[in-house]
């Protein structure tokens, strides 16, 4: 199992990950570190632990909000999509017929 060094704030952590997941883990860590740095600049504390906890809570809040939005998500009515596609195809067909008529007259 690969071991990846990630940096959060001024700390380096070694984390194990699945084979081939190294770059994904590094990308996640980079995004989290960016949030940690932004948060550290907006609050007055020298406690990296507190900043990491606050960043984790903010991420959890965003996740909870997205999960609630996902619960209320309703896919579009396929009938409405079918009607829109049919109308578009009809418009294209009329356009092609008009071009064909012009070509015949030319």
Biopython code that builds the backbone (N, CA, C, O; Angstrom):
import numpy as np
from Bio.PDB.StructureBuilder import StructureBuilder

atoms = [
    (1, "UNK", "N", (0.845, -1.167, 0.000)),
    (1, "UNK", "CA", (0.000, 0.000, 0.000)),
    (1, "UNK", "C", (0.899, 1.241, 0.000)),
    (1, "UNK", "O", (1.751, 1.386, 0.877)),
    (2, "UNK", "N", (0.716, 2.130, -0.971)),
    (2, "UNK", "CA", (1.569, 3.321, -1.051)),
    (2, "UNK", "C", (1.358, 4.266, 0.138)),
    (2, "UNK", "O", (0.261, 4.370, 0.686)),
    (3, "UNK", "N", (2.430, 4.943, 0.514)),
    (3, "UNK", "CA", (2.400, 5.953, 1.563)),
    (3, "UNK", "C", (2.623, 7.306, 0.878)),
    (3, "UNK", "O", (3.558, 7.474, 0.095)),
    (4, "UNK", "N", (1.742, 8.264, 1.189)),
    (4, "UNK", "CA", (1.811, 9.582, 0.565)),
    (4, "UNK", "C", (2.031, 10.624, 1.651)),
    (4, "UNK", "O", (1.373, 10.596, 2.692)),
    (5, "UNK", "N", (2.958, 11.544, 1.406)),
    (5, "UNK", "CA", (3.151, 12.686, 2.300)),
    (5, "UNK", "C", (2.218, 13.798, 1.854)),
    (5, "UNK", "O", (2.227, 14.191, 0.687)),
    (6, "UNK", "N", (1.409, 14.311, 2.784)),
    (6, "UNK", "CA", (0.563, 15.457, 2.483)),
    (6, "UNK", "C", (0.872, 16.557, 3.477)),
    (6, "UNK", "O", (1.270, 16.293, 4.611)),
    (7, "UNK", "N", (0.685, 17.786, 3.043)),
    (7, "UNK", "CA", (0.943, 18.946, 3.893)),
    (7, "UNK", "C", (-0.359, 19.676, 4.175)),
    (7, "UNK", "O", (-1.115, 20.011, 3.263)),
    (8, "UNK", "N", (-0.605, 19.915, 5.451)),
    (8, "UNK", "CA", (-1.738, 20.717, 5.893)),
    (8, "UNK", "C", (-1.195, 21.734, 6.883)),
    (8, "UNK", "O", (-0.690, 21.379, 7.948)),
    (9, "UNK", "N", (-1.306, 23.001, 6.514)),
    (9, "UNK", "CA", (-0.695, 24.017, 7.356)),
    (9, "UNK", "C", (0.805, 23.807, 7.351)),
    (9, "UNK", "O", (1.414, 23.652, 6.292)),
    (10, "UNK", "N", (1.392, 23.800, 8.517)),
    (10, "UNK", "CA", (2.845, 23.590, 8.599)),
    (10, "UNK", "C", (3.192, 22.148, 8.929)),
    (10, "UNK", "O", (4.352, 21.823, 9.183)),
    (11, "UNK", "N", (2.190, 21.289, 8.924)),
    (11, "UNK", "CA", (2.423, 19.881, 9.270)),
    (11, "UNK", "C", (2.439, 18.998, 8.035)),
    (11, "UNK", "O", (1.773, 19.267, 7.036)),
    (12, "UNK", "N", (3.222, 17.937, 8.140)),
    (12, "UNK", "CA", (3.255, 16.912, 7.099)),
    (12, "UNK", "C", (2.727, 15.625, 7.706)),
    (12, "UNK", "O", (3.118, 15.224, 8.802)),
    (13, "UNK", "N", (1.827, 14.985, 6.964)),
    (13, "UNK", "CA", (1.245, 13.728, 7.415)),
    (13, "UNK", "C", (1.558, 12.655, 6.391)),
    (13, "UNK", "O", (1.576, 12.917, 5.189)),
    (14, "UNK", "N", (1.804, 11.449, 6.870)),
    (14, "UNK", "CA", (2.000, 10.313, 5.982)),
    (14, "UNK", "C", (0.738, 9.465, 6.032)),
    (14, "UNK", "O", (0.340, 8.984, 7.093)),
    (15, "UNK", "N", (0.116, 9.288, 4.877)),
    (15, "UNK", "CA", (-1.125, 8.527, 4.786)),
    (15, "UNK", "C", (-0.979, 7.393, 3.796)),
    (15, "UNK", "O", (-0.362, 7.540, 2.741)),
    (16, "UNK", "N", (-1.554, 6.268, 4.151)),
    (16, "UNK", "CA", (-1.590, 5.130, 3.234)),
    (16, "UNK", "C", (-2.810, 5.288, 2.338)),
    (16, "UNK", "O", (-3.831, 5.842, 2.747)),
    (17, "UNK", "N", (-2.690, 4.802, 1.129)),
    (17, "UNK", "CA", (-3.822, 4.859, 0.205)),
    (17, "UNK", "C", (-3.767, 3.652, -0.721)),
    (17, "UNK", "O", (-2.780, 2.917, -0.748)),
    (18, "UNK", "N", (-4.832, 3.463, -1.470)),
    (18, "UNK", "CA", (-4.889, 2.369, -2.418)),
    (18, "UNK", "C", (-3.936, 2.592, -3.580)),
    (18, "UNK", "O", (-3.585, 3.723, -3.915)),
    (19, "UNK", "N", (-3.536, 1.508, -4.173)),
    (19, "UNK", "CA", (-2.644, 1.556, -5.329)),
    (19, "UNK", "C", (-3.276, 2.422, -6.420)),
    (19, "UNK", "O", (-4.437, 2.223, -6.778)),
    (20, "UNK", "N", (-2.519, 3.372, -6.942)),
    (20, "UNK", "CA", (-3.020, 4.239, -8.000)),
    (20, "UNK", "C", (-3.822, 5.442, -7.508)),
    (20, "UNK", "O", (-4.272, 6.251, -8.319)),
    (21, "UNK", "N", (-4.007, 5.572, -6.207)),
    (21, "UNK", "CA", (-4.798, 6.667, -5.649)),
    (21, "UNK", "C", (-3.933, 7.820, -5.130)),
    (21, "UNK", "O", (-4.453, 8.781, -4.564)),
    (22, "UNK", "N", (-2.640, 7.725, -5.319)),
    (22, "UNK", "CA", (-1.731, 8.717, -4.764)),
    (22, "UNK", "C", (-2.054, 10.138, -5.241)),
    (22, "UNK", "O", (-2.159, 11.056, -4.428)),
    (23, "UNK", "N", (-2.210, 10.316, -6.541)),
    (23, "UNK", "CA", (-2.452, 11.669, -7.057)),
    (23, "UNK", "C", (-3.805, 12.203, -6.587)),
    (23, "UNK", "O", (-3.946, 13.399, -6.332)),
    (24, "UNK", "N", (-4.793, 11.327, -6.472)),
    (24, "UNK", "CA", (-6.113, 11.757, -5.986)),
    (24, "UNK", "C", (-6.005, 12.238, -4.536)),
    (24, "UNK", "O", (-6.556, 13.280, -4.178)),
    (25, "UNK", "N", (-5.300, 11.483, -3.718)),
    (25, "UNK", "CA", (-5.127, 11.865, -2.313)),
    (25, "UNK", "C", (-4.362, 13.186, -2.203)),
    (25, "UNK", "O", (-4.710, 14.040, -1.387)),
    (26, "UNK", "N", (-3.332, 13.354, -3.015)),
    (26, "UNK", "CA", (-2.577, 14.603, -3.000)),
    (26, "UNK", "C", (-3.451, 15.779, -3.431)),
    (26, "UNK", "O", (-3.341, 16.872, -2.875)),
    (27, "UNK", "N", (-4.310, 15.560, -4.408)),
    (27, "UNK", "CA", (-5.224, 16.613, -4.861)),
    (27, "UNK", "C", (-6.218, 17.003, -3.765)),
    (27, "UNK", "O", (-6.483, 18.186, -3.549)),
    (28, "UNK", "N", (-6.764, 16.000, -3.077)),
    (28, "UNK", "CA", (-7.670, 16.281, -1.962)),
    (28, "UNK", "C", (-6.955, 17.072, -0.875)),
    (28, "UNK", "O", (-7.498, 18.037, -0.336)),
    (29, "UNK", "N", (-5.744, 16.660, -0.562)),
    (29, "UNK", "CA", (-4.964, 17.344, 0.473)),
    (29, "UNK", "C", (-4.660, 18.783, 0.067)),
    (29, "UNK", "O", (-4.692, 19.690, 0.899)),
    (30, "UNK", "N", (-4.369, 18.984, -1.208)),
    (30, "UNK", "CA", (-4.088, 20.341, -1.694)),
    (30, "UNK", "C", (-5.312, 21.230, -1.533)),
    (30, "UNK", "O", (-5.194, 22.376, -1.097)),
    (31, "UNK", "N", (-6.489, 20.711, -1.881)),
    (31, "UNK", "CA", (-7.733, 21.472, -1.720)),
    (31, "UNK", "C", (-8.001, 21.774, -0.249)),
    (31, "UNK", "O", (-8.376, 22.893, 0.101)),
    (32, "UNK", "N", (-7.810, 20.782, 0.606)),
    (32, "UNK", "CA", (-8.028, 20.982, 2.039)),
    (32, "UNK", "C", (-7.029, 21.992, 2.593)),
    (32, "UNK", "O", (-7.397, 22.849, 3.397)),
    (33, "UNK", "N", (-5.782, 21.900, 2.175)),
    (33, "UNK", "CA", (-4.774, 22.844, 2.658)),
    (33, "UNK", "C", (-5.131, 24.270, 2.248)),
    (33, "UNK", "O", (-4.928, 25.207, 3.020)),
    (34, "UNK", "N", (-5.656, 24.437, 1.050)),
    (34, "UNK", "CA", (-6.084, 25.774, 0.604)),
    (34, "UNK", "C", (-7.161, 26.314, 1.540)),
    (34, "UNK", "O", (-7.115, 27.478, 1.937)),
    (35, "UNK", "N", (-8.134, 25.466, 1.895)),
    (35, "UNK", "CA", (-9.187, 25.886, 2.823)),
    (35, "UNK", "C", (-8.603, 26.214, 4.193)),
    (35, "UNK", "O", (-8.990, 27.201, 4.819)),
    (36, "UNK", "N", (-7.679, 25.393, 4.651)),
    (36, "UNK", "CA", (-7.048, 25.619, 5.951)),
    (36, "UNK", "C", (-6.313, 26.964, 5.941)),
    (36, "UNK", "O", (-6.414, 27.734, 6.897)),
    (37, "UNK", "N", (-5.580, 27.245, 4.870)),
    (37, "UNK", "CA", (-4.837, 28.503, 4.777)),
    (37, "UNK", "C", (-5.787, 29.703, 4.770)),
    (37, "UNK", "O", (-5.524, 30.707, 5.431)),
    (38, "UNK", "N", (-6.893, 29.598, 4.020)),
    (38, "UNK", "CA", (-7.880, 30.684, 3.988)),
    (38, "UNK", "C", (-8.493, 30.893, 5.365)),
    (38, "UNK", "O", (-8.651, 32.026, 5.819)),
    (39, "UNK", "N", (-8.833, 29.802, 6.020)),
    (39, "UNK", "CA", (-9.421, 29.876, 7.351)),
    (39, "UNK", "C", (-8.422, 30.464, 8.344)),
    (39, "UNK", "O", (-8.791, 31.296, 9.173)),
    (40, "UNK", "N", (-7.172, 30.041, 8.266)),
    (40, "UNK", "CA", (-6.136, 30.547, 9.179)),
    (40, "UNK", "C", (-5.964, 32.053, 9.023)),
    (40, "UNK", "O", (-5.663, 32.754, 9.989)),
    (41, "UNK", "N", (-6.156, 32.543, 7.811)),
    (41, "UNK", "CA", (-6.026, 33.981, 7.576)),
    (41, "UNK", "C", (-7.214, 34.783, 8.068)),
    (41, "UNK", "O", (-7.119, 36.000, 8.228)),
    (42, "UNK", "N", (-8.345, 34.107, 8.311)),
    (42, "UNK", "CA", (-9.549, 34.840, 8.697)),
    (42, "UNK", "C", (-9.880, 34.757, 10.182)),
    (42, "UNK", "O", (-10.756, 35.480, 10.657)),
    (43, "UNK", "N", (-9.195, 33.891, 10.922)),
    (43, "UNK", "CA", (-9.451, 33.806, 12.366)),
    (43, "UNK", "C", (-8.159, 34.064, 13.119)),
    (43, "UNK", "O", (-7.064, 33.911, 12.579)),
    (44, "UNK", "N", (-8.304, 34.451, 14.354)),
    (44, "UNK", "CA", (-7.116, 34.771, 15.144)),
    (44, "UNK", "C", (-6.838, 33.666, 16.148)),
    (44, "UNK", "O", (-7.293, 33.700, 17.292)),
    (45, "UNK", "N", (-6.083, 32.696, 15.688)),
    (45, "UNK", "CA", (-5.619, 31.630, 16.569)),
    (45, "UNK", "C", (-4.337, 31.062, 15.994)),
    (45, "UNK", "O", (-4.127, 31.072, 14.781)),
    (46, "UNK", "N", (-3.503, 30.579, 16.855)),
    (46, "UNK", "CA", (-2.274, 29.922, 16.420)),
    (46, "UNK", "C", (-2.401, 28.406, 16.491)),
    (46, "UNK", "O", (-1.441, 27.684, 16.222)),
    (47, "UNK", "N", (-3.574, 27.930, 16.850)),
    (47, "UNK", "CA", (-3.779, 26.499, 17.010)),
    (47, "UNK", "C", (-4.132, 25.853, 15.673)),
    (47, "UNK", "O", (-5.249, 26.001, 15.176)),
    (48, "UNK", "N", (-3.174, 25.138, 15.101)),
    (48, "UNK", "CA", (-3.440, 24.438, 13.844)),
    (48, "UNK", "C", (-4.510, 23.362, 14.032)),
    (48, "UNK", "O", (-5.302, 23.093, 13.129)),
    (49, "UNK", "N", (-4.519, 22.756, 15.209)),
    (49, "UNK", "CA", (-5.529, 21.737, 15.481)),
    (49, "UNK", "C", (-6.920, 22.344, 15.413)),
    (49, "UNK", "O", (-7.822, 21.763, 14.808)),
    (50, "UNK", "N", (-7.103, 23.506, 16.027)),
    (50, "UNK", "CA", (-8.401, 24.177, 15.985)),
    (50, "UNK", "C", (-8.780, 24.535, 14.554)),
    (50, "UNK", "O", (-9.935, 24.375, 14.157)),
    (51, "UNK", "N", (-7.833, 25.010, 13.792)),
    (51, "UNK", "CA", (-8.101, 25.369, 12.391)),
    (51, "UNK", "C", (-8.498, 24.129, 11.593)),
    (51, "UNK", "O", (-9.432, 24.184, 10.794)),
    (52, "UNK", "N", (-7.800, 23.012, 11.802)),
    (52, "UNK", "CA", (-8.144, 21.774, 11.097)),
    (52, "UNK", "C", (-9.543, 21.292, 11.488)),
    (52, "UNK", "O", (-10.304, 20.837, 10.634)),
    (53, "UNK", "N", (-9.880, 21.391, 12.771)),
    (53, "UNK", "CA", (-11.217, 20.987, 13.220)),
    (53, "UNK", "C", (-12.275, 21.879, 12.584)),
    (53, "UNK", "O", (-13.307, 21.390, 12.125)),
    (54, "UNK", "N", (-12.025, 23.183, 12.556)),
    (54, "UNK", "CA", (-12.992, 24.104, 11.954)),
    (54, "UNK", "C", (-13.156, 23.827, 10.460)),
    (54, "UNK", "O", (-14.271, 23.867, 9.941)),
    (55, "UNK", "N", (-12.062, 23.550, 9.777)),
    (55, "UNK", "CA", (-12.139, 23.236, 8.342)),
    (55, "UNK", "C", (-12.938, 21.957, 8.128)),
    (55, "UNK", "O", (-13.748, 21.878, 7.205)),
    (56, "UNK", "N", (-12.715, 20.958, 8.975)),
    (56, "UNK", "CA", (-13.458, 19.699, 8.862)),
    (56, "UNK", "C", (-14.948, 19.934, 9.094)),
    (56, "UNK", "O", (-15.782, 19.365, 8.390)),
    (57, "UNK", "N", (-15.285, 20.760, 10.066)),
    (57, "UNK", "CA", (-16.699, 21.049, 10.345)),
    (57, "UNK", "C", (-17.349, 21.816, 9.195)),
    (57, "UNK", "O", (-18.508, 21.570, 8.861)),
    (58, "UNK", "N", (-16.616, 22.735, 8.595)),
    (58, "UNK", "CA", (-17.148, 23.477, 7.449)),
    (58, "UNK", "C", (-17.397, 22.536, 6.270)),
    (58, "UNK", "O", (-18.415, 22.648, 5.587)),
    (59, "UNK", "N", (-16.470, 21.613, 6.034)),
    (59, "UNK", "CA", (-16.646, 20.639, 4.957)),
    (59, "UNK", "C", (-17.832, 19.728, 5.227)),
    (59, "UNK", "O", (-18.593, 19.406, 4.314)),
    (60, "UNK", "N", (-17.993, 19.308, 6.487)),
    (60, "UNK", "CA", (-19.125, 18.453, 6.844)),
    (60, "UNK", "C", (-20.441, 19.198, 6.641)),
    (60, "UNK", "O", (-21.425, 18.612, 6.192)),
    (61, "UNK", "N", (-20.460, 20.480, 6.967)),
    (61, "UNK", "CA", (-21.655, 21.296, 6.765)),
    (61, "UNK", "C", (-22.005, 21.366, 5.278)),
    (61, "UNK", "O", (-23.169, 21.228, 4.904)),
    (62, "UNK", "N", (-20.998, 21.580, 4.437)),
    (62, "UNK", "CA", (-21.233, 21.607, 2.991)),
    (62, "UNK", "C", (-21.740, 20.257, 2.496)),
    (62, "UNK", "O", (-22.650, 20.202, 1.670)),
    (63, "UNK", "N", (-21.161, 19.177, 2.991)),
    (63, "UNK", "CA", (-21.593, 17.840, 2.605)),
    (63, "UNK", "C", (-23.046, 17.600, 3.002)),
    (63, "UNK", "O", (-23.837, 17.086, 2.211)),
    (64, "UNK", "N", (-23.395, 17.978, 4.239)),
    (64, "UNK", "CA", (-24.777, 17.804, 4.698)),
    (64, "UNK", "C", (-25.748, 18.575, 3.816)),
    (64, "UNK", "O", (-26.816, 18.069, 3.470)),
    (65, "UNK", "N", (-25.376, 19.798, 3.453)),
    (65, "UNK", "CA", (-26.235, 20.621, 2.600)),
    (65, "UNK", "C", (-26.423, 19.973, 1.230)),
    (65, "UNK", "O", (-27.537, 19.939, 0.706)),
    (66, "UNK", "N", (-25.348, 19.462, 0.653)),
    (66, "UNK", "CA", (-25.433, 18.795, -0.649)),
    (66, "UNK", "C", (-26.277, 17.522, -0.573)),
    (66, "UNK", "O", (-27.022, 17.208, -1.501)),
    (67, "UNK", "N", (-26.153, 16.789, 0.541)),
    (67, "UNK", "CA", (-26.963, 15.580, 0.705)),
    (67, "UNK", "C", (-28.444, 15.933, 0.802)),
    (67, "UNK", "O", (-29.286, 15.217, 0.260)),
    (68, "UNK", "N", (-28.770, 17.019, 1.480)),
    (68, "UNK", "CA", (-30.168, 17.454, 1.568)),
    (68, "UNK", "C", (-30.682, 17.868, 0.195)),
    (68, "UNK", "O", (-31.815, 17.548, -0.166)),
    (69, "UNK", "N", (-29.869, 18.569, -0.564)),
    (69, "UNK", "CA", (-30.259, 18.964, -1.918)),
    (69, "UNK", "C", (-30.468, 17.735, -2.791)),
    (69, "UNK", "O", (-31.393, 17.699, -3.603)),
    (70, "UNK", "N", (-29.615, 16.732, -2.629)),
    (70, "UNK", "CA", (-29.733, 15.507, -3.429)),
    (70, "UNK", "C", (-31.031, 14.769, -3.117)),
    (70, "UNK", "O", (-31.629, 14.161, -4.005)),
    (71, "UNK", "N", (-31.470, 14.820, -1.853)),
    (71, "UNK", "CA", (-32.717, 14.148, -1.481)),
    (71, "UNK", "C", (-33.917, 14.746, -2.208)),
    (71, "UNK", "O", (-34.856, 14.033, -2.565)),
    (72, "UNK", "N", (-33.878, 16.056, -2.423)),
    (72, "UNK", "CA", (-35.026, 16.714, -3.050)),
    (72, "UNK", "C", (-34.881, 16.836, -4.563)),
    (72, "UNK", "O", (-35.754, 17.398, -5.224)),
    (73, "UNK", "N", (-33.787, 16.314, -5.117)),
    (73, "UNK", "CA", (-33.574, 16.391, -6.557)),
    (73, "UNK", "C", (-34.577, 15.506, -7.288)),
    (73, "UNK", "O", (-34.753, 14.334, -6.958)),
    (74, "UNK", "N", (-35.218, 16.085, -8.272)),
    (74, "UNK", "CA", (-36.139, 15.315, -9.110)),
    (74, "UNK", "C", (-35.633, 15.373, -10.541)),
    (74, "UNK", "O", (-35.469, 16.454, -11.107)),
    (75, "UNK", "N", (-35.389, 14.217, -11.118)),
    (75, "UNK", "CA", (-34.928, 14.218, -12.511)),
    (75, "UNK", "C", (-36.021, 14.792, -13.403)),
    (75, "UNK", "O", (-37.201, 14.725, -13.057)),
    (76, "UNK", "N", (-35.643, 15.349, -14.535)),
    (76, "UNK", "CA", (-36.651, 15.915, -15.432)),
    (76, "UNK", "C", (-37.606, 14.834, -15.925)),
    (76, "UNK", "O", (-37.231, 13.673, -16.092)),
    (77, "UNK", "N", (-38.825, 15.239, -16.149)),
    (77, "UNK", "CA", (-39.846, 14.334, -16.677)),
    (77, "UNK", "C", (-39.430, 13.914, -18.082)),
    (77, "UNK", "O", (-39.229, 14.761, -18.953)),
    (78, "UNK", "N", (-39.301, 12.612, -18.303)),
    (78, "UNK", "CA", (-38.832, 12.136, -19.617)),
    (78, "UNK", "C", (-39.799, 12.518, -20.731)),
    (78, "UNK", "O", (-39.392, 12.679, -21.881)),
    (79, "UNK", "N", (-41.073, 12.663, -20.392)),
    (79, "UNK", "CA", (-42.043, 13.088, -21.414)),
    (79, "UNK", "C", (-41.697, 14.485, -21.908)),
    (79, "UNK", "O", (-41.728, 14.742, -23.112)),
    (80, "UNK", "N", (-41.365, 15.396, -20.983)),
    (80, "UNK", "CA", (-41.003, 16.761, -21.361)),
    (80, "UNK", "C", (-39.758, 16.761, -22.242)),
    (80, "UNK", "O", (-39.679, 17.515, -23.212)),
    (81, "UNK", "N", (-38.795, 15.921, -21.906)),
    (81, "UNK", "CA", (-37.574, 15.823, -22.707)),
    (81, "UNK", "C", (-37.904, 15.285, -24.089)),
    (81, "UNK", "O", (-37.414, 15.804, -25.092)),
    (82, "UNK", "N", (-38.734, 14.245, -24.149)),
    (82, "UNK", "CA", (-39.129, 13.668, -25.436)),
    (82, "UNK", "C", (-39.821, 14.702, -26.317)),
    (82, "UNK", "O", (-39.556, 14.771, -27.517)),
    (83, "UNK", "N", (-40.704, 15.501, -25.732)),
    (83, "UNK", "CA", (-41.421, 16.537, -26.492)),
    (83, "UNK", "C", (-40.433, 17.569, -27.027)),
    (83, "UNK", "O", (-40.525, 17.974, -28.186)),
    (84, "UNK", "N", (-39.500, 17.992, -26.199)),
    (84, "UNK", "CA", (-38.508, 18.986, -26.623)),
    (84, "UNK", "C", (-37.647, 18.447, -27.758)),
    (84, "UNK", "O", (-37.363, 19.164, -28.718)),
    (85, "UNK", "N", (-37.233, 17.190, -27.652)),
    (85, "UNK", "CA", (-36.424, 16.574, -28.711)),
    (85, "UNK", "C", (-37.236, 16.476, -29.998)),
    (85, "UNK", "O", (-36.726, 16.777, -31.077)),
    (86, "UNK", "N", (-38.479, 16.062, -29.891)),
    (86, "UNK", "CA", (-39.342, 15.938, -31.068)),
    (86, "UNK", "C", (-39.540, 17.298, -31.744)),
    (86, "UNK", "O", (-39.483, 17.401, -32.969)),
    (87, "UNK", "N", (-39.770, 18.332, -30.944)),
    (87, "UNK", "CA", (-39.941, 19.667, -31.513)),
    (87, "UNK", "C", (-38.677, 20.140, -32.215)),
    (87, "UNK", "O", (-38.746, 20.749, -33.283)),
    (88, "UNK", "N", (-37.531, 19.863, -31.620)),
    (88, "UNK", "CA", (-36.264, 20.255, -32.226)),
    (88, "UNK", "C", (-36.038, 19.513, -33.533)),
    (88, "UNK", "O", (-35.620, 20.111, -34.524)),
    (89, "UNK", "N", (-36.314, 18.203, -33.542)),
    (89, "UNK", "CA", (-36.161, 17.426, -34.777)),
    (89, "UNK", "C", (-37.104, 17.922, -35.862)),
    (89, "UNK", "O", (-36.735, 17.968, -37.036)),
    (90, "UNK", "N", (-38.311, 18.289, -35.476)),
    (90, "UNK", "CA", (-39.274, 18.815, -36.454)),
    (90, "UNK", "C", (-38.760, 20.116, -37.066)),
    (90, "UNK", "O", (-38.880, 20.330, -38.272)),
    (91, "UNK", "N", (-38.192, 20.977, -36.237)),
    (91, "UNK", "CA", (-37.635, 22.246, -36.724)),
    (91, "UNK", "C", (-36.481, 21.991, -37.682)),
    (91, "UNK", "O", (-36.379, 22.634, -38.726)),
    (92, "UNK", "N", (-35.616, 21.055, -37.326)),
    (92, "UNK", "CA", (-34.481, 20.719, -38.193)),
    (92, "UNK", "C", (-34.986, 20.145, -39.511)),
    (92, "UNK", "O", (-34.470, 20.494, -40.574)),
    (93, "UNK", "N", (-35.988, 19.270, -39.456)),
    (93, "UNK", "CA", (-36.549, 18.674, -40.667)),
    (93, "UNK", "C", (-37.126, 19.756, -41.579)),
    (93, "UNK", "O", (-36.914, 19.717, -42.791)),
    (94, "UNK", "N", (-37.850, 20.715, -41.013)),
    (94, "UNK", "CA", (-38.418, 21.808, -41.805)),
    (94, "UNK", "C", (-37.310, 22.626, -42.459)),
    (94, "UNK", "O", (-37.432, 23.037, -43.613)),
    (95, "UNK", "N", (-36.242, 22.860, -41.725)),
    (95, "UNK", "CA", (-35.116, 23.616, -42.258)),
    (95, "UNK", "C", (-34.464, 22.873, -43.419)),
    (95, "UNK", "O", (-34.153, 23.471, -44.449)),
    (96, "UNK", "N", (-34.259, 21.570, -43.250)),
    (96, "UNK", "CA", (-33.649, 20.757, -44.310)),
    (96, "UNK", "C", (-34.555, 20.725, -45.539)),
    (96, "UNK", "O", (-34.071, 20.824, -46.666)),
    (97, "UNK", "N", (-35.871, 20.587, -45.328)),
    (97, "UNK", "CA", (-36.826, 20.599, -46.454)),
    (97, "UNK", "C", (-36.778, 21.925, -47.200)),
    (97, "UNK", "O", (-36.841, 21.951, -48.429)),
    (98, "UNK", "N", (-36.668, 23.026, -46.462)),
    (98, "UNK", "CA", (-36.602, 24.337, -47.094)),
    (98, "UNK", "C", (-35.338, 24.457, -47.941)),
    (98, "UNK", "O", (-35.374, 25.022, -49.034)),
    (99, "UNK", "N", (-34.247, 23.941, -47.453)),
    (99, "UNK", "CA", (-32.986, 23.969, -48.211)),
    (99, "UNK", "C", (-33.121, 23.104, -49.453)),
    (99, "UNK", "O", (-32.656, 23.485, -50.527)),
    (100, "UNK", "N", (-33.759, 21.927, -49.317)),
    (100, "UNK", "CA", (-33.954, 21.026, -50.460)),
    (100, "UNK", "C", (-34.792, 21.697, -51.520)),
    (100, "UNK", "O", (-34.498, 21.547, -52.705)),
    (101, "UNK", "N", (-35.825, 22.431, -51.147)),
    (101, "UNK", "CA", (-36.675, 23.143, -52.103)),
    (101, "UNK", "C", (-35.876, 24.201, -52.844)),
    (101, "UNK", "O", (-36.021, 24.360, -54.056)),
    (102, "UNK", "N", (-35.028, 24.928, -52.113)),
    (102, "UNK", "CA", (-34.208, 25.947, -52.766)),
    (102, "UNK", "C", (-33.238, 25.320, -53.757)),
    (102, "UNK", "O", (-32.986, 25.870, -54.829)),
    (103, "UNK", "N", (-32.690, 24.148, -53.384)),
    (103, "UNK", "CA", (-31.750, 23.470, -54.279)),
    (103, "UNK", "C", (-32.476, 23.018, -55.540)),
    (103, "UNK", "O", (-31.917, 23.119, -56.632)),
    (104, "UNK", "N", (-33.719, 22.516, -55.417)),
    (104, "UNK", "CA", (-34.503, 22.073, -56.579)),
    (104, "UNK", "C", (-34.778, 23.239, -57.526)),
    (104, "UNK", "O", (-34.735, 23.082, -58.746)),
    (105, "UNK", "N", (-35.060, 24.412, -56.951)),
    (105, "UNK", "CA", (-35.398, 25.592, -57.771)),
    (105, "UNK", "C", (-34.174, 26.202, -58.417)),
    (105, "UNK", "O", (-34.293, 26.952, -59.385)),
    (106, "UNK", "N", (-33.013, 25.897, -57.902)),
    (106, "UNK", "CA", (-31.797, 26.531, -58.408)),
    (106, "UNK", "C", (-31.308, 25.929, -59.686)),
    (106, "UNK", "O", (-30.291, 26.367, -60.225)),
]
sb = StructureBuilder()
sb.init_structure("model")
sb.init_model(0)
sb.init_chain("A")
sb.init_seg("    ")
for serial, (resi, resn, name, xyz) in enumerate(atoms, 1):
    if name == "N":
        sb.init_residue(resn, " ", resi, " ")
    sb.init_atom(name, np.array(xyz, "f"), 0.0, 1.0, " ", f" {name:<3s}", serial, name[0])
structure = sb.get_structure()
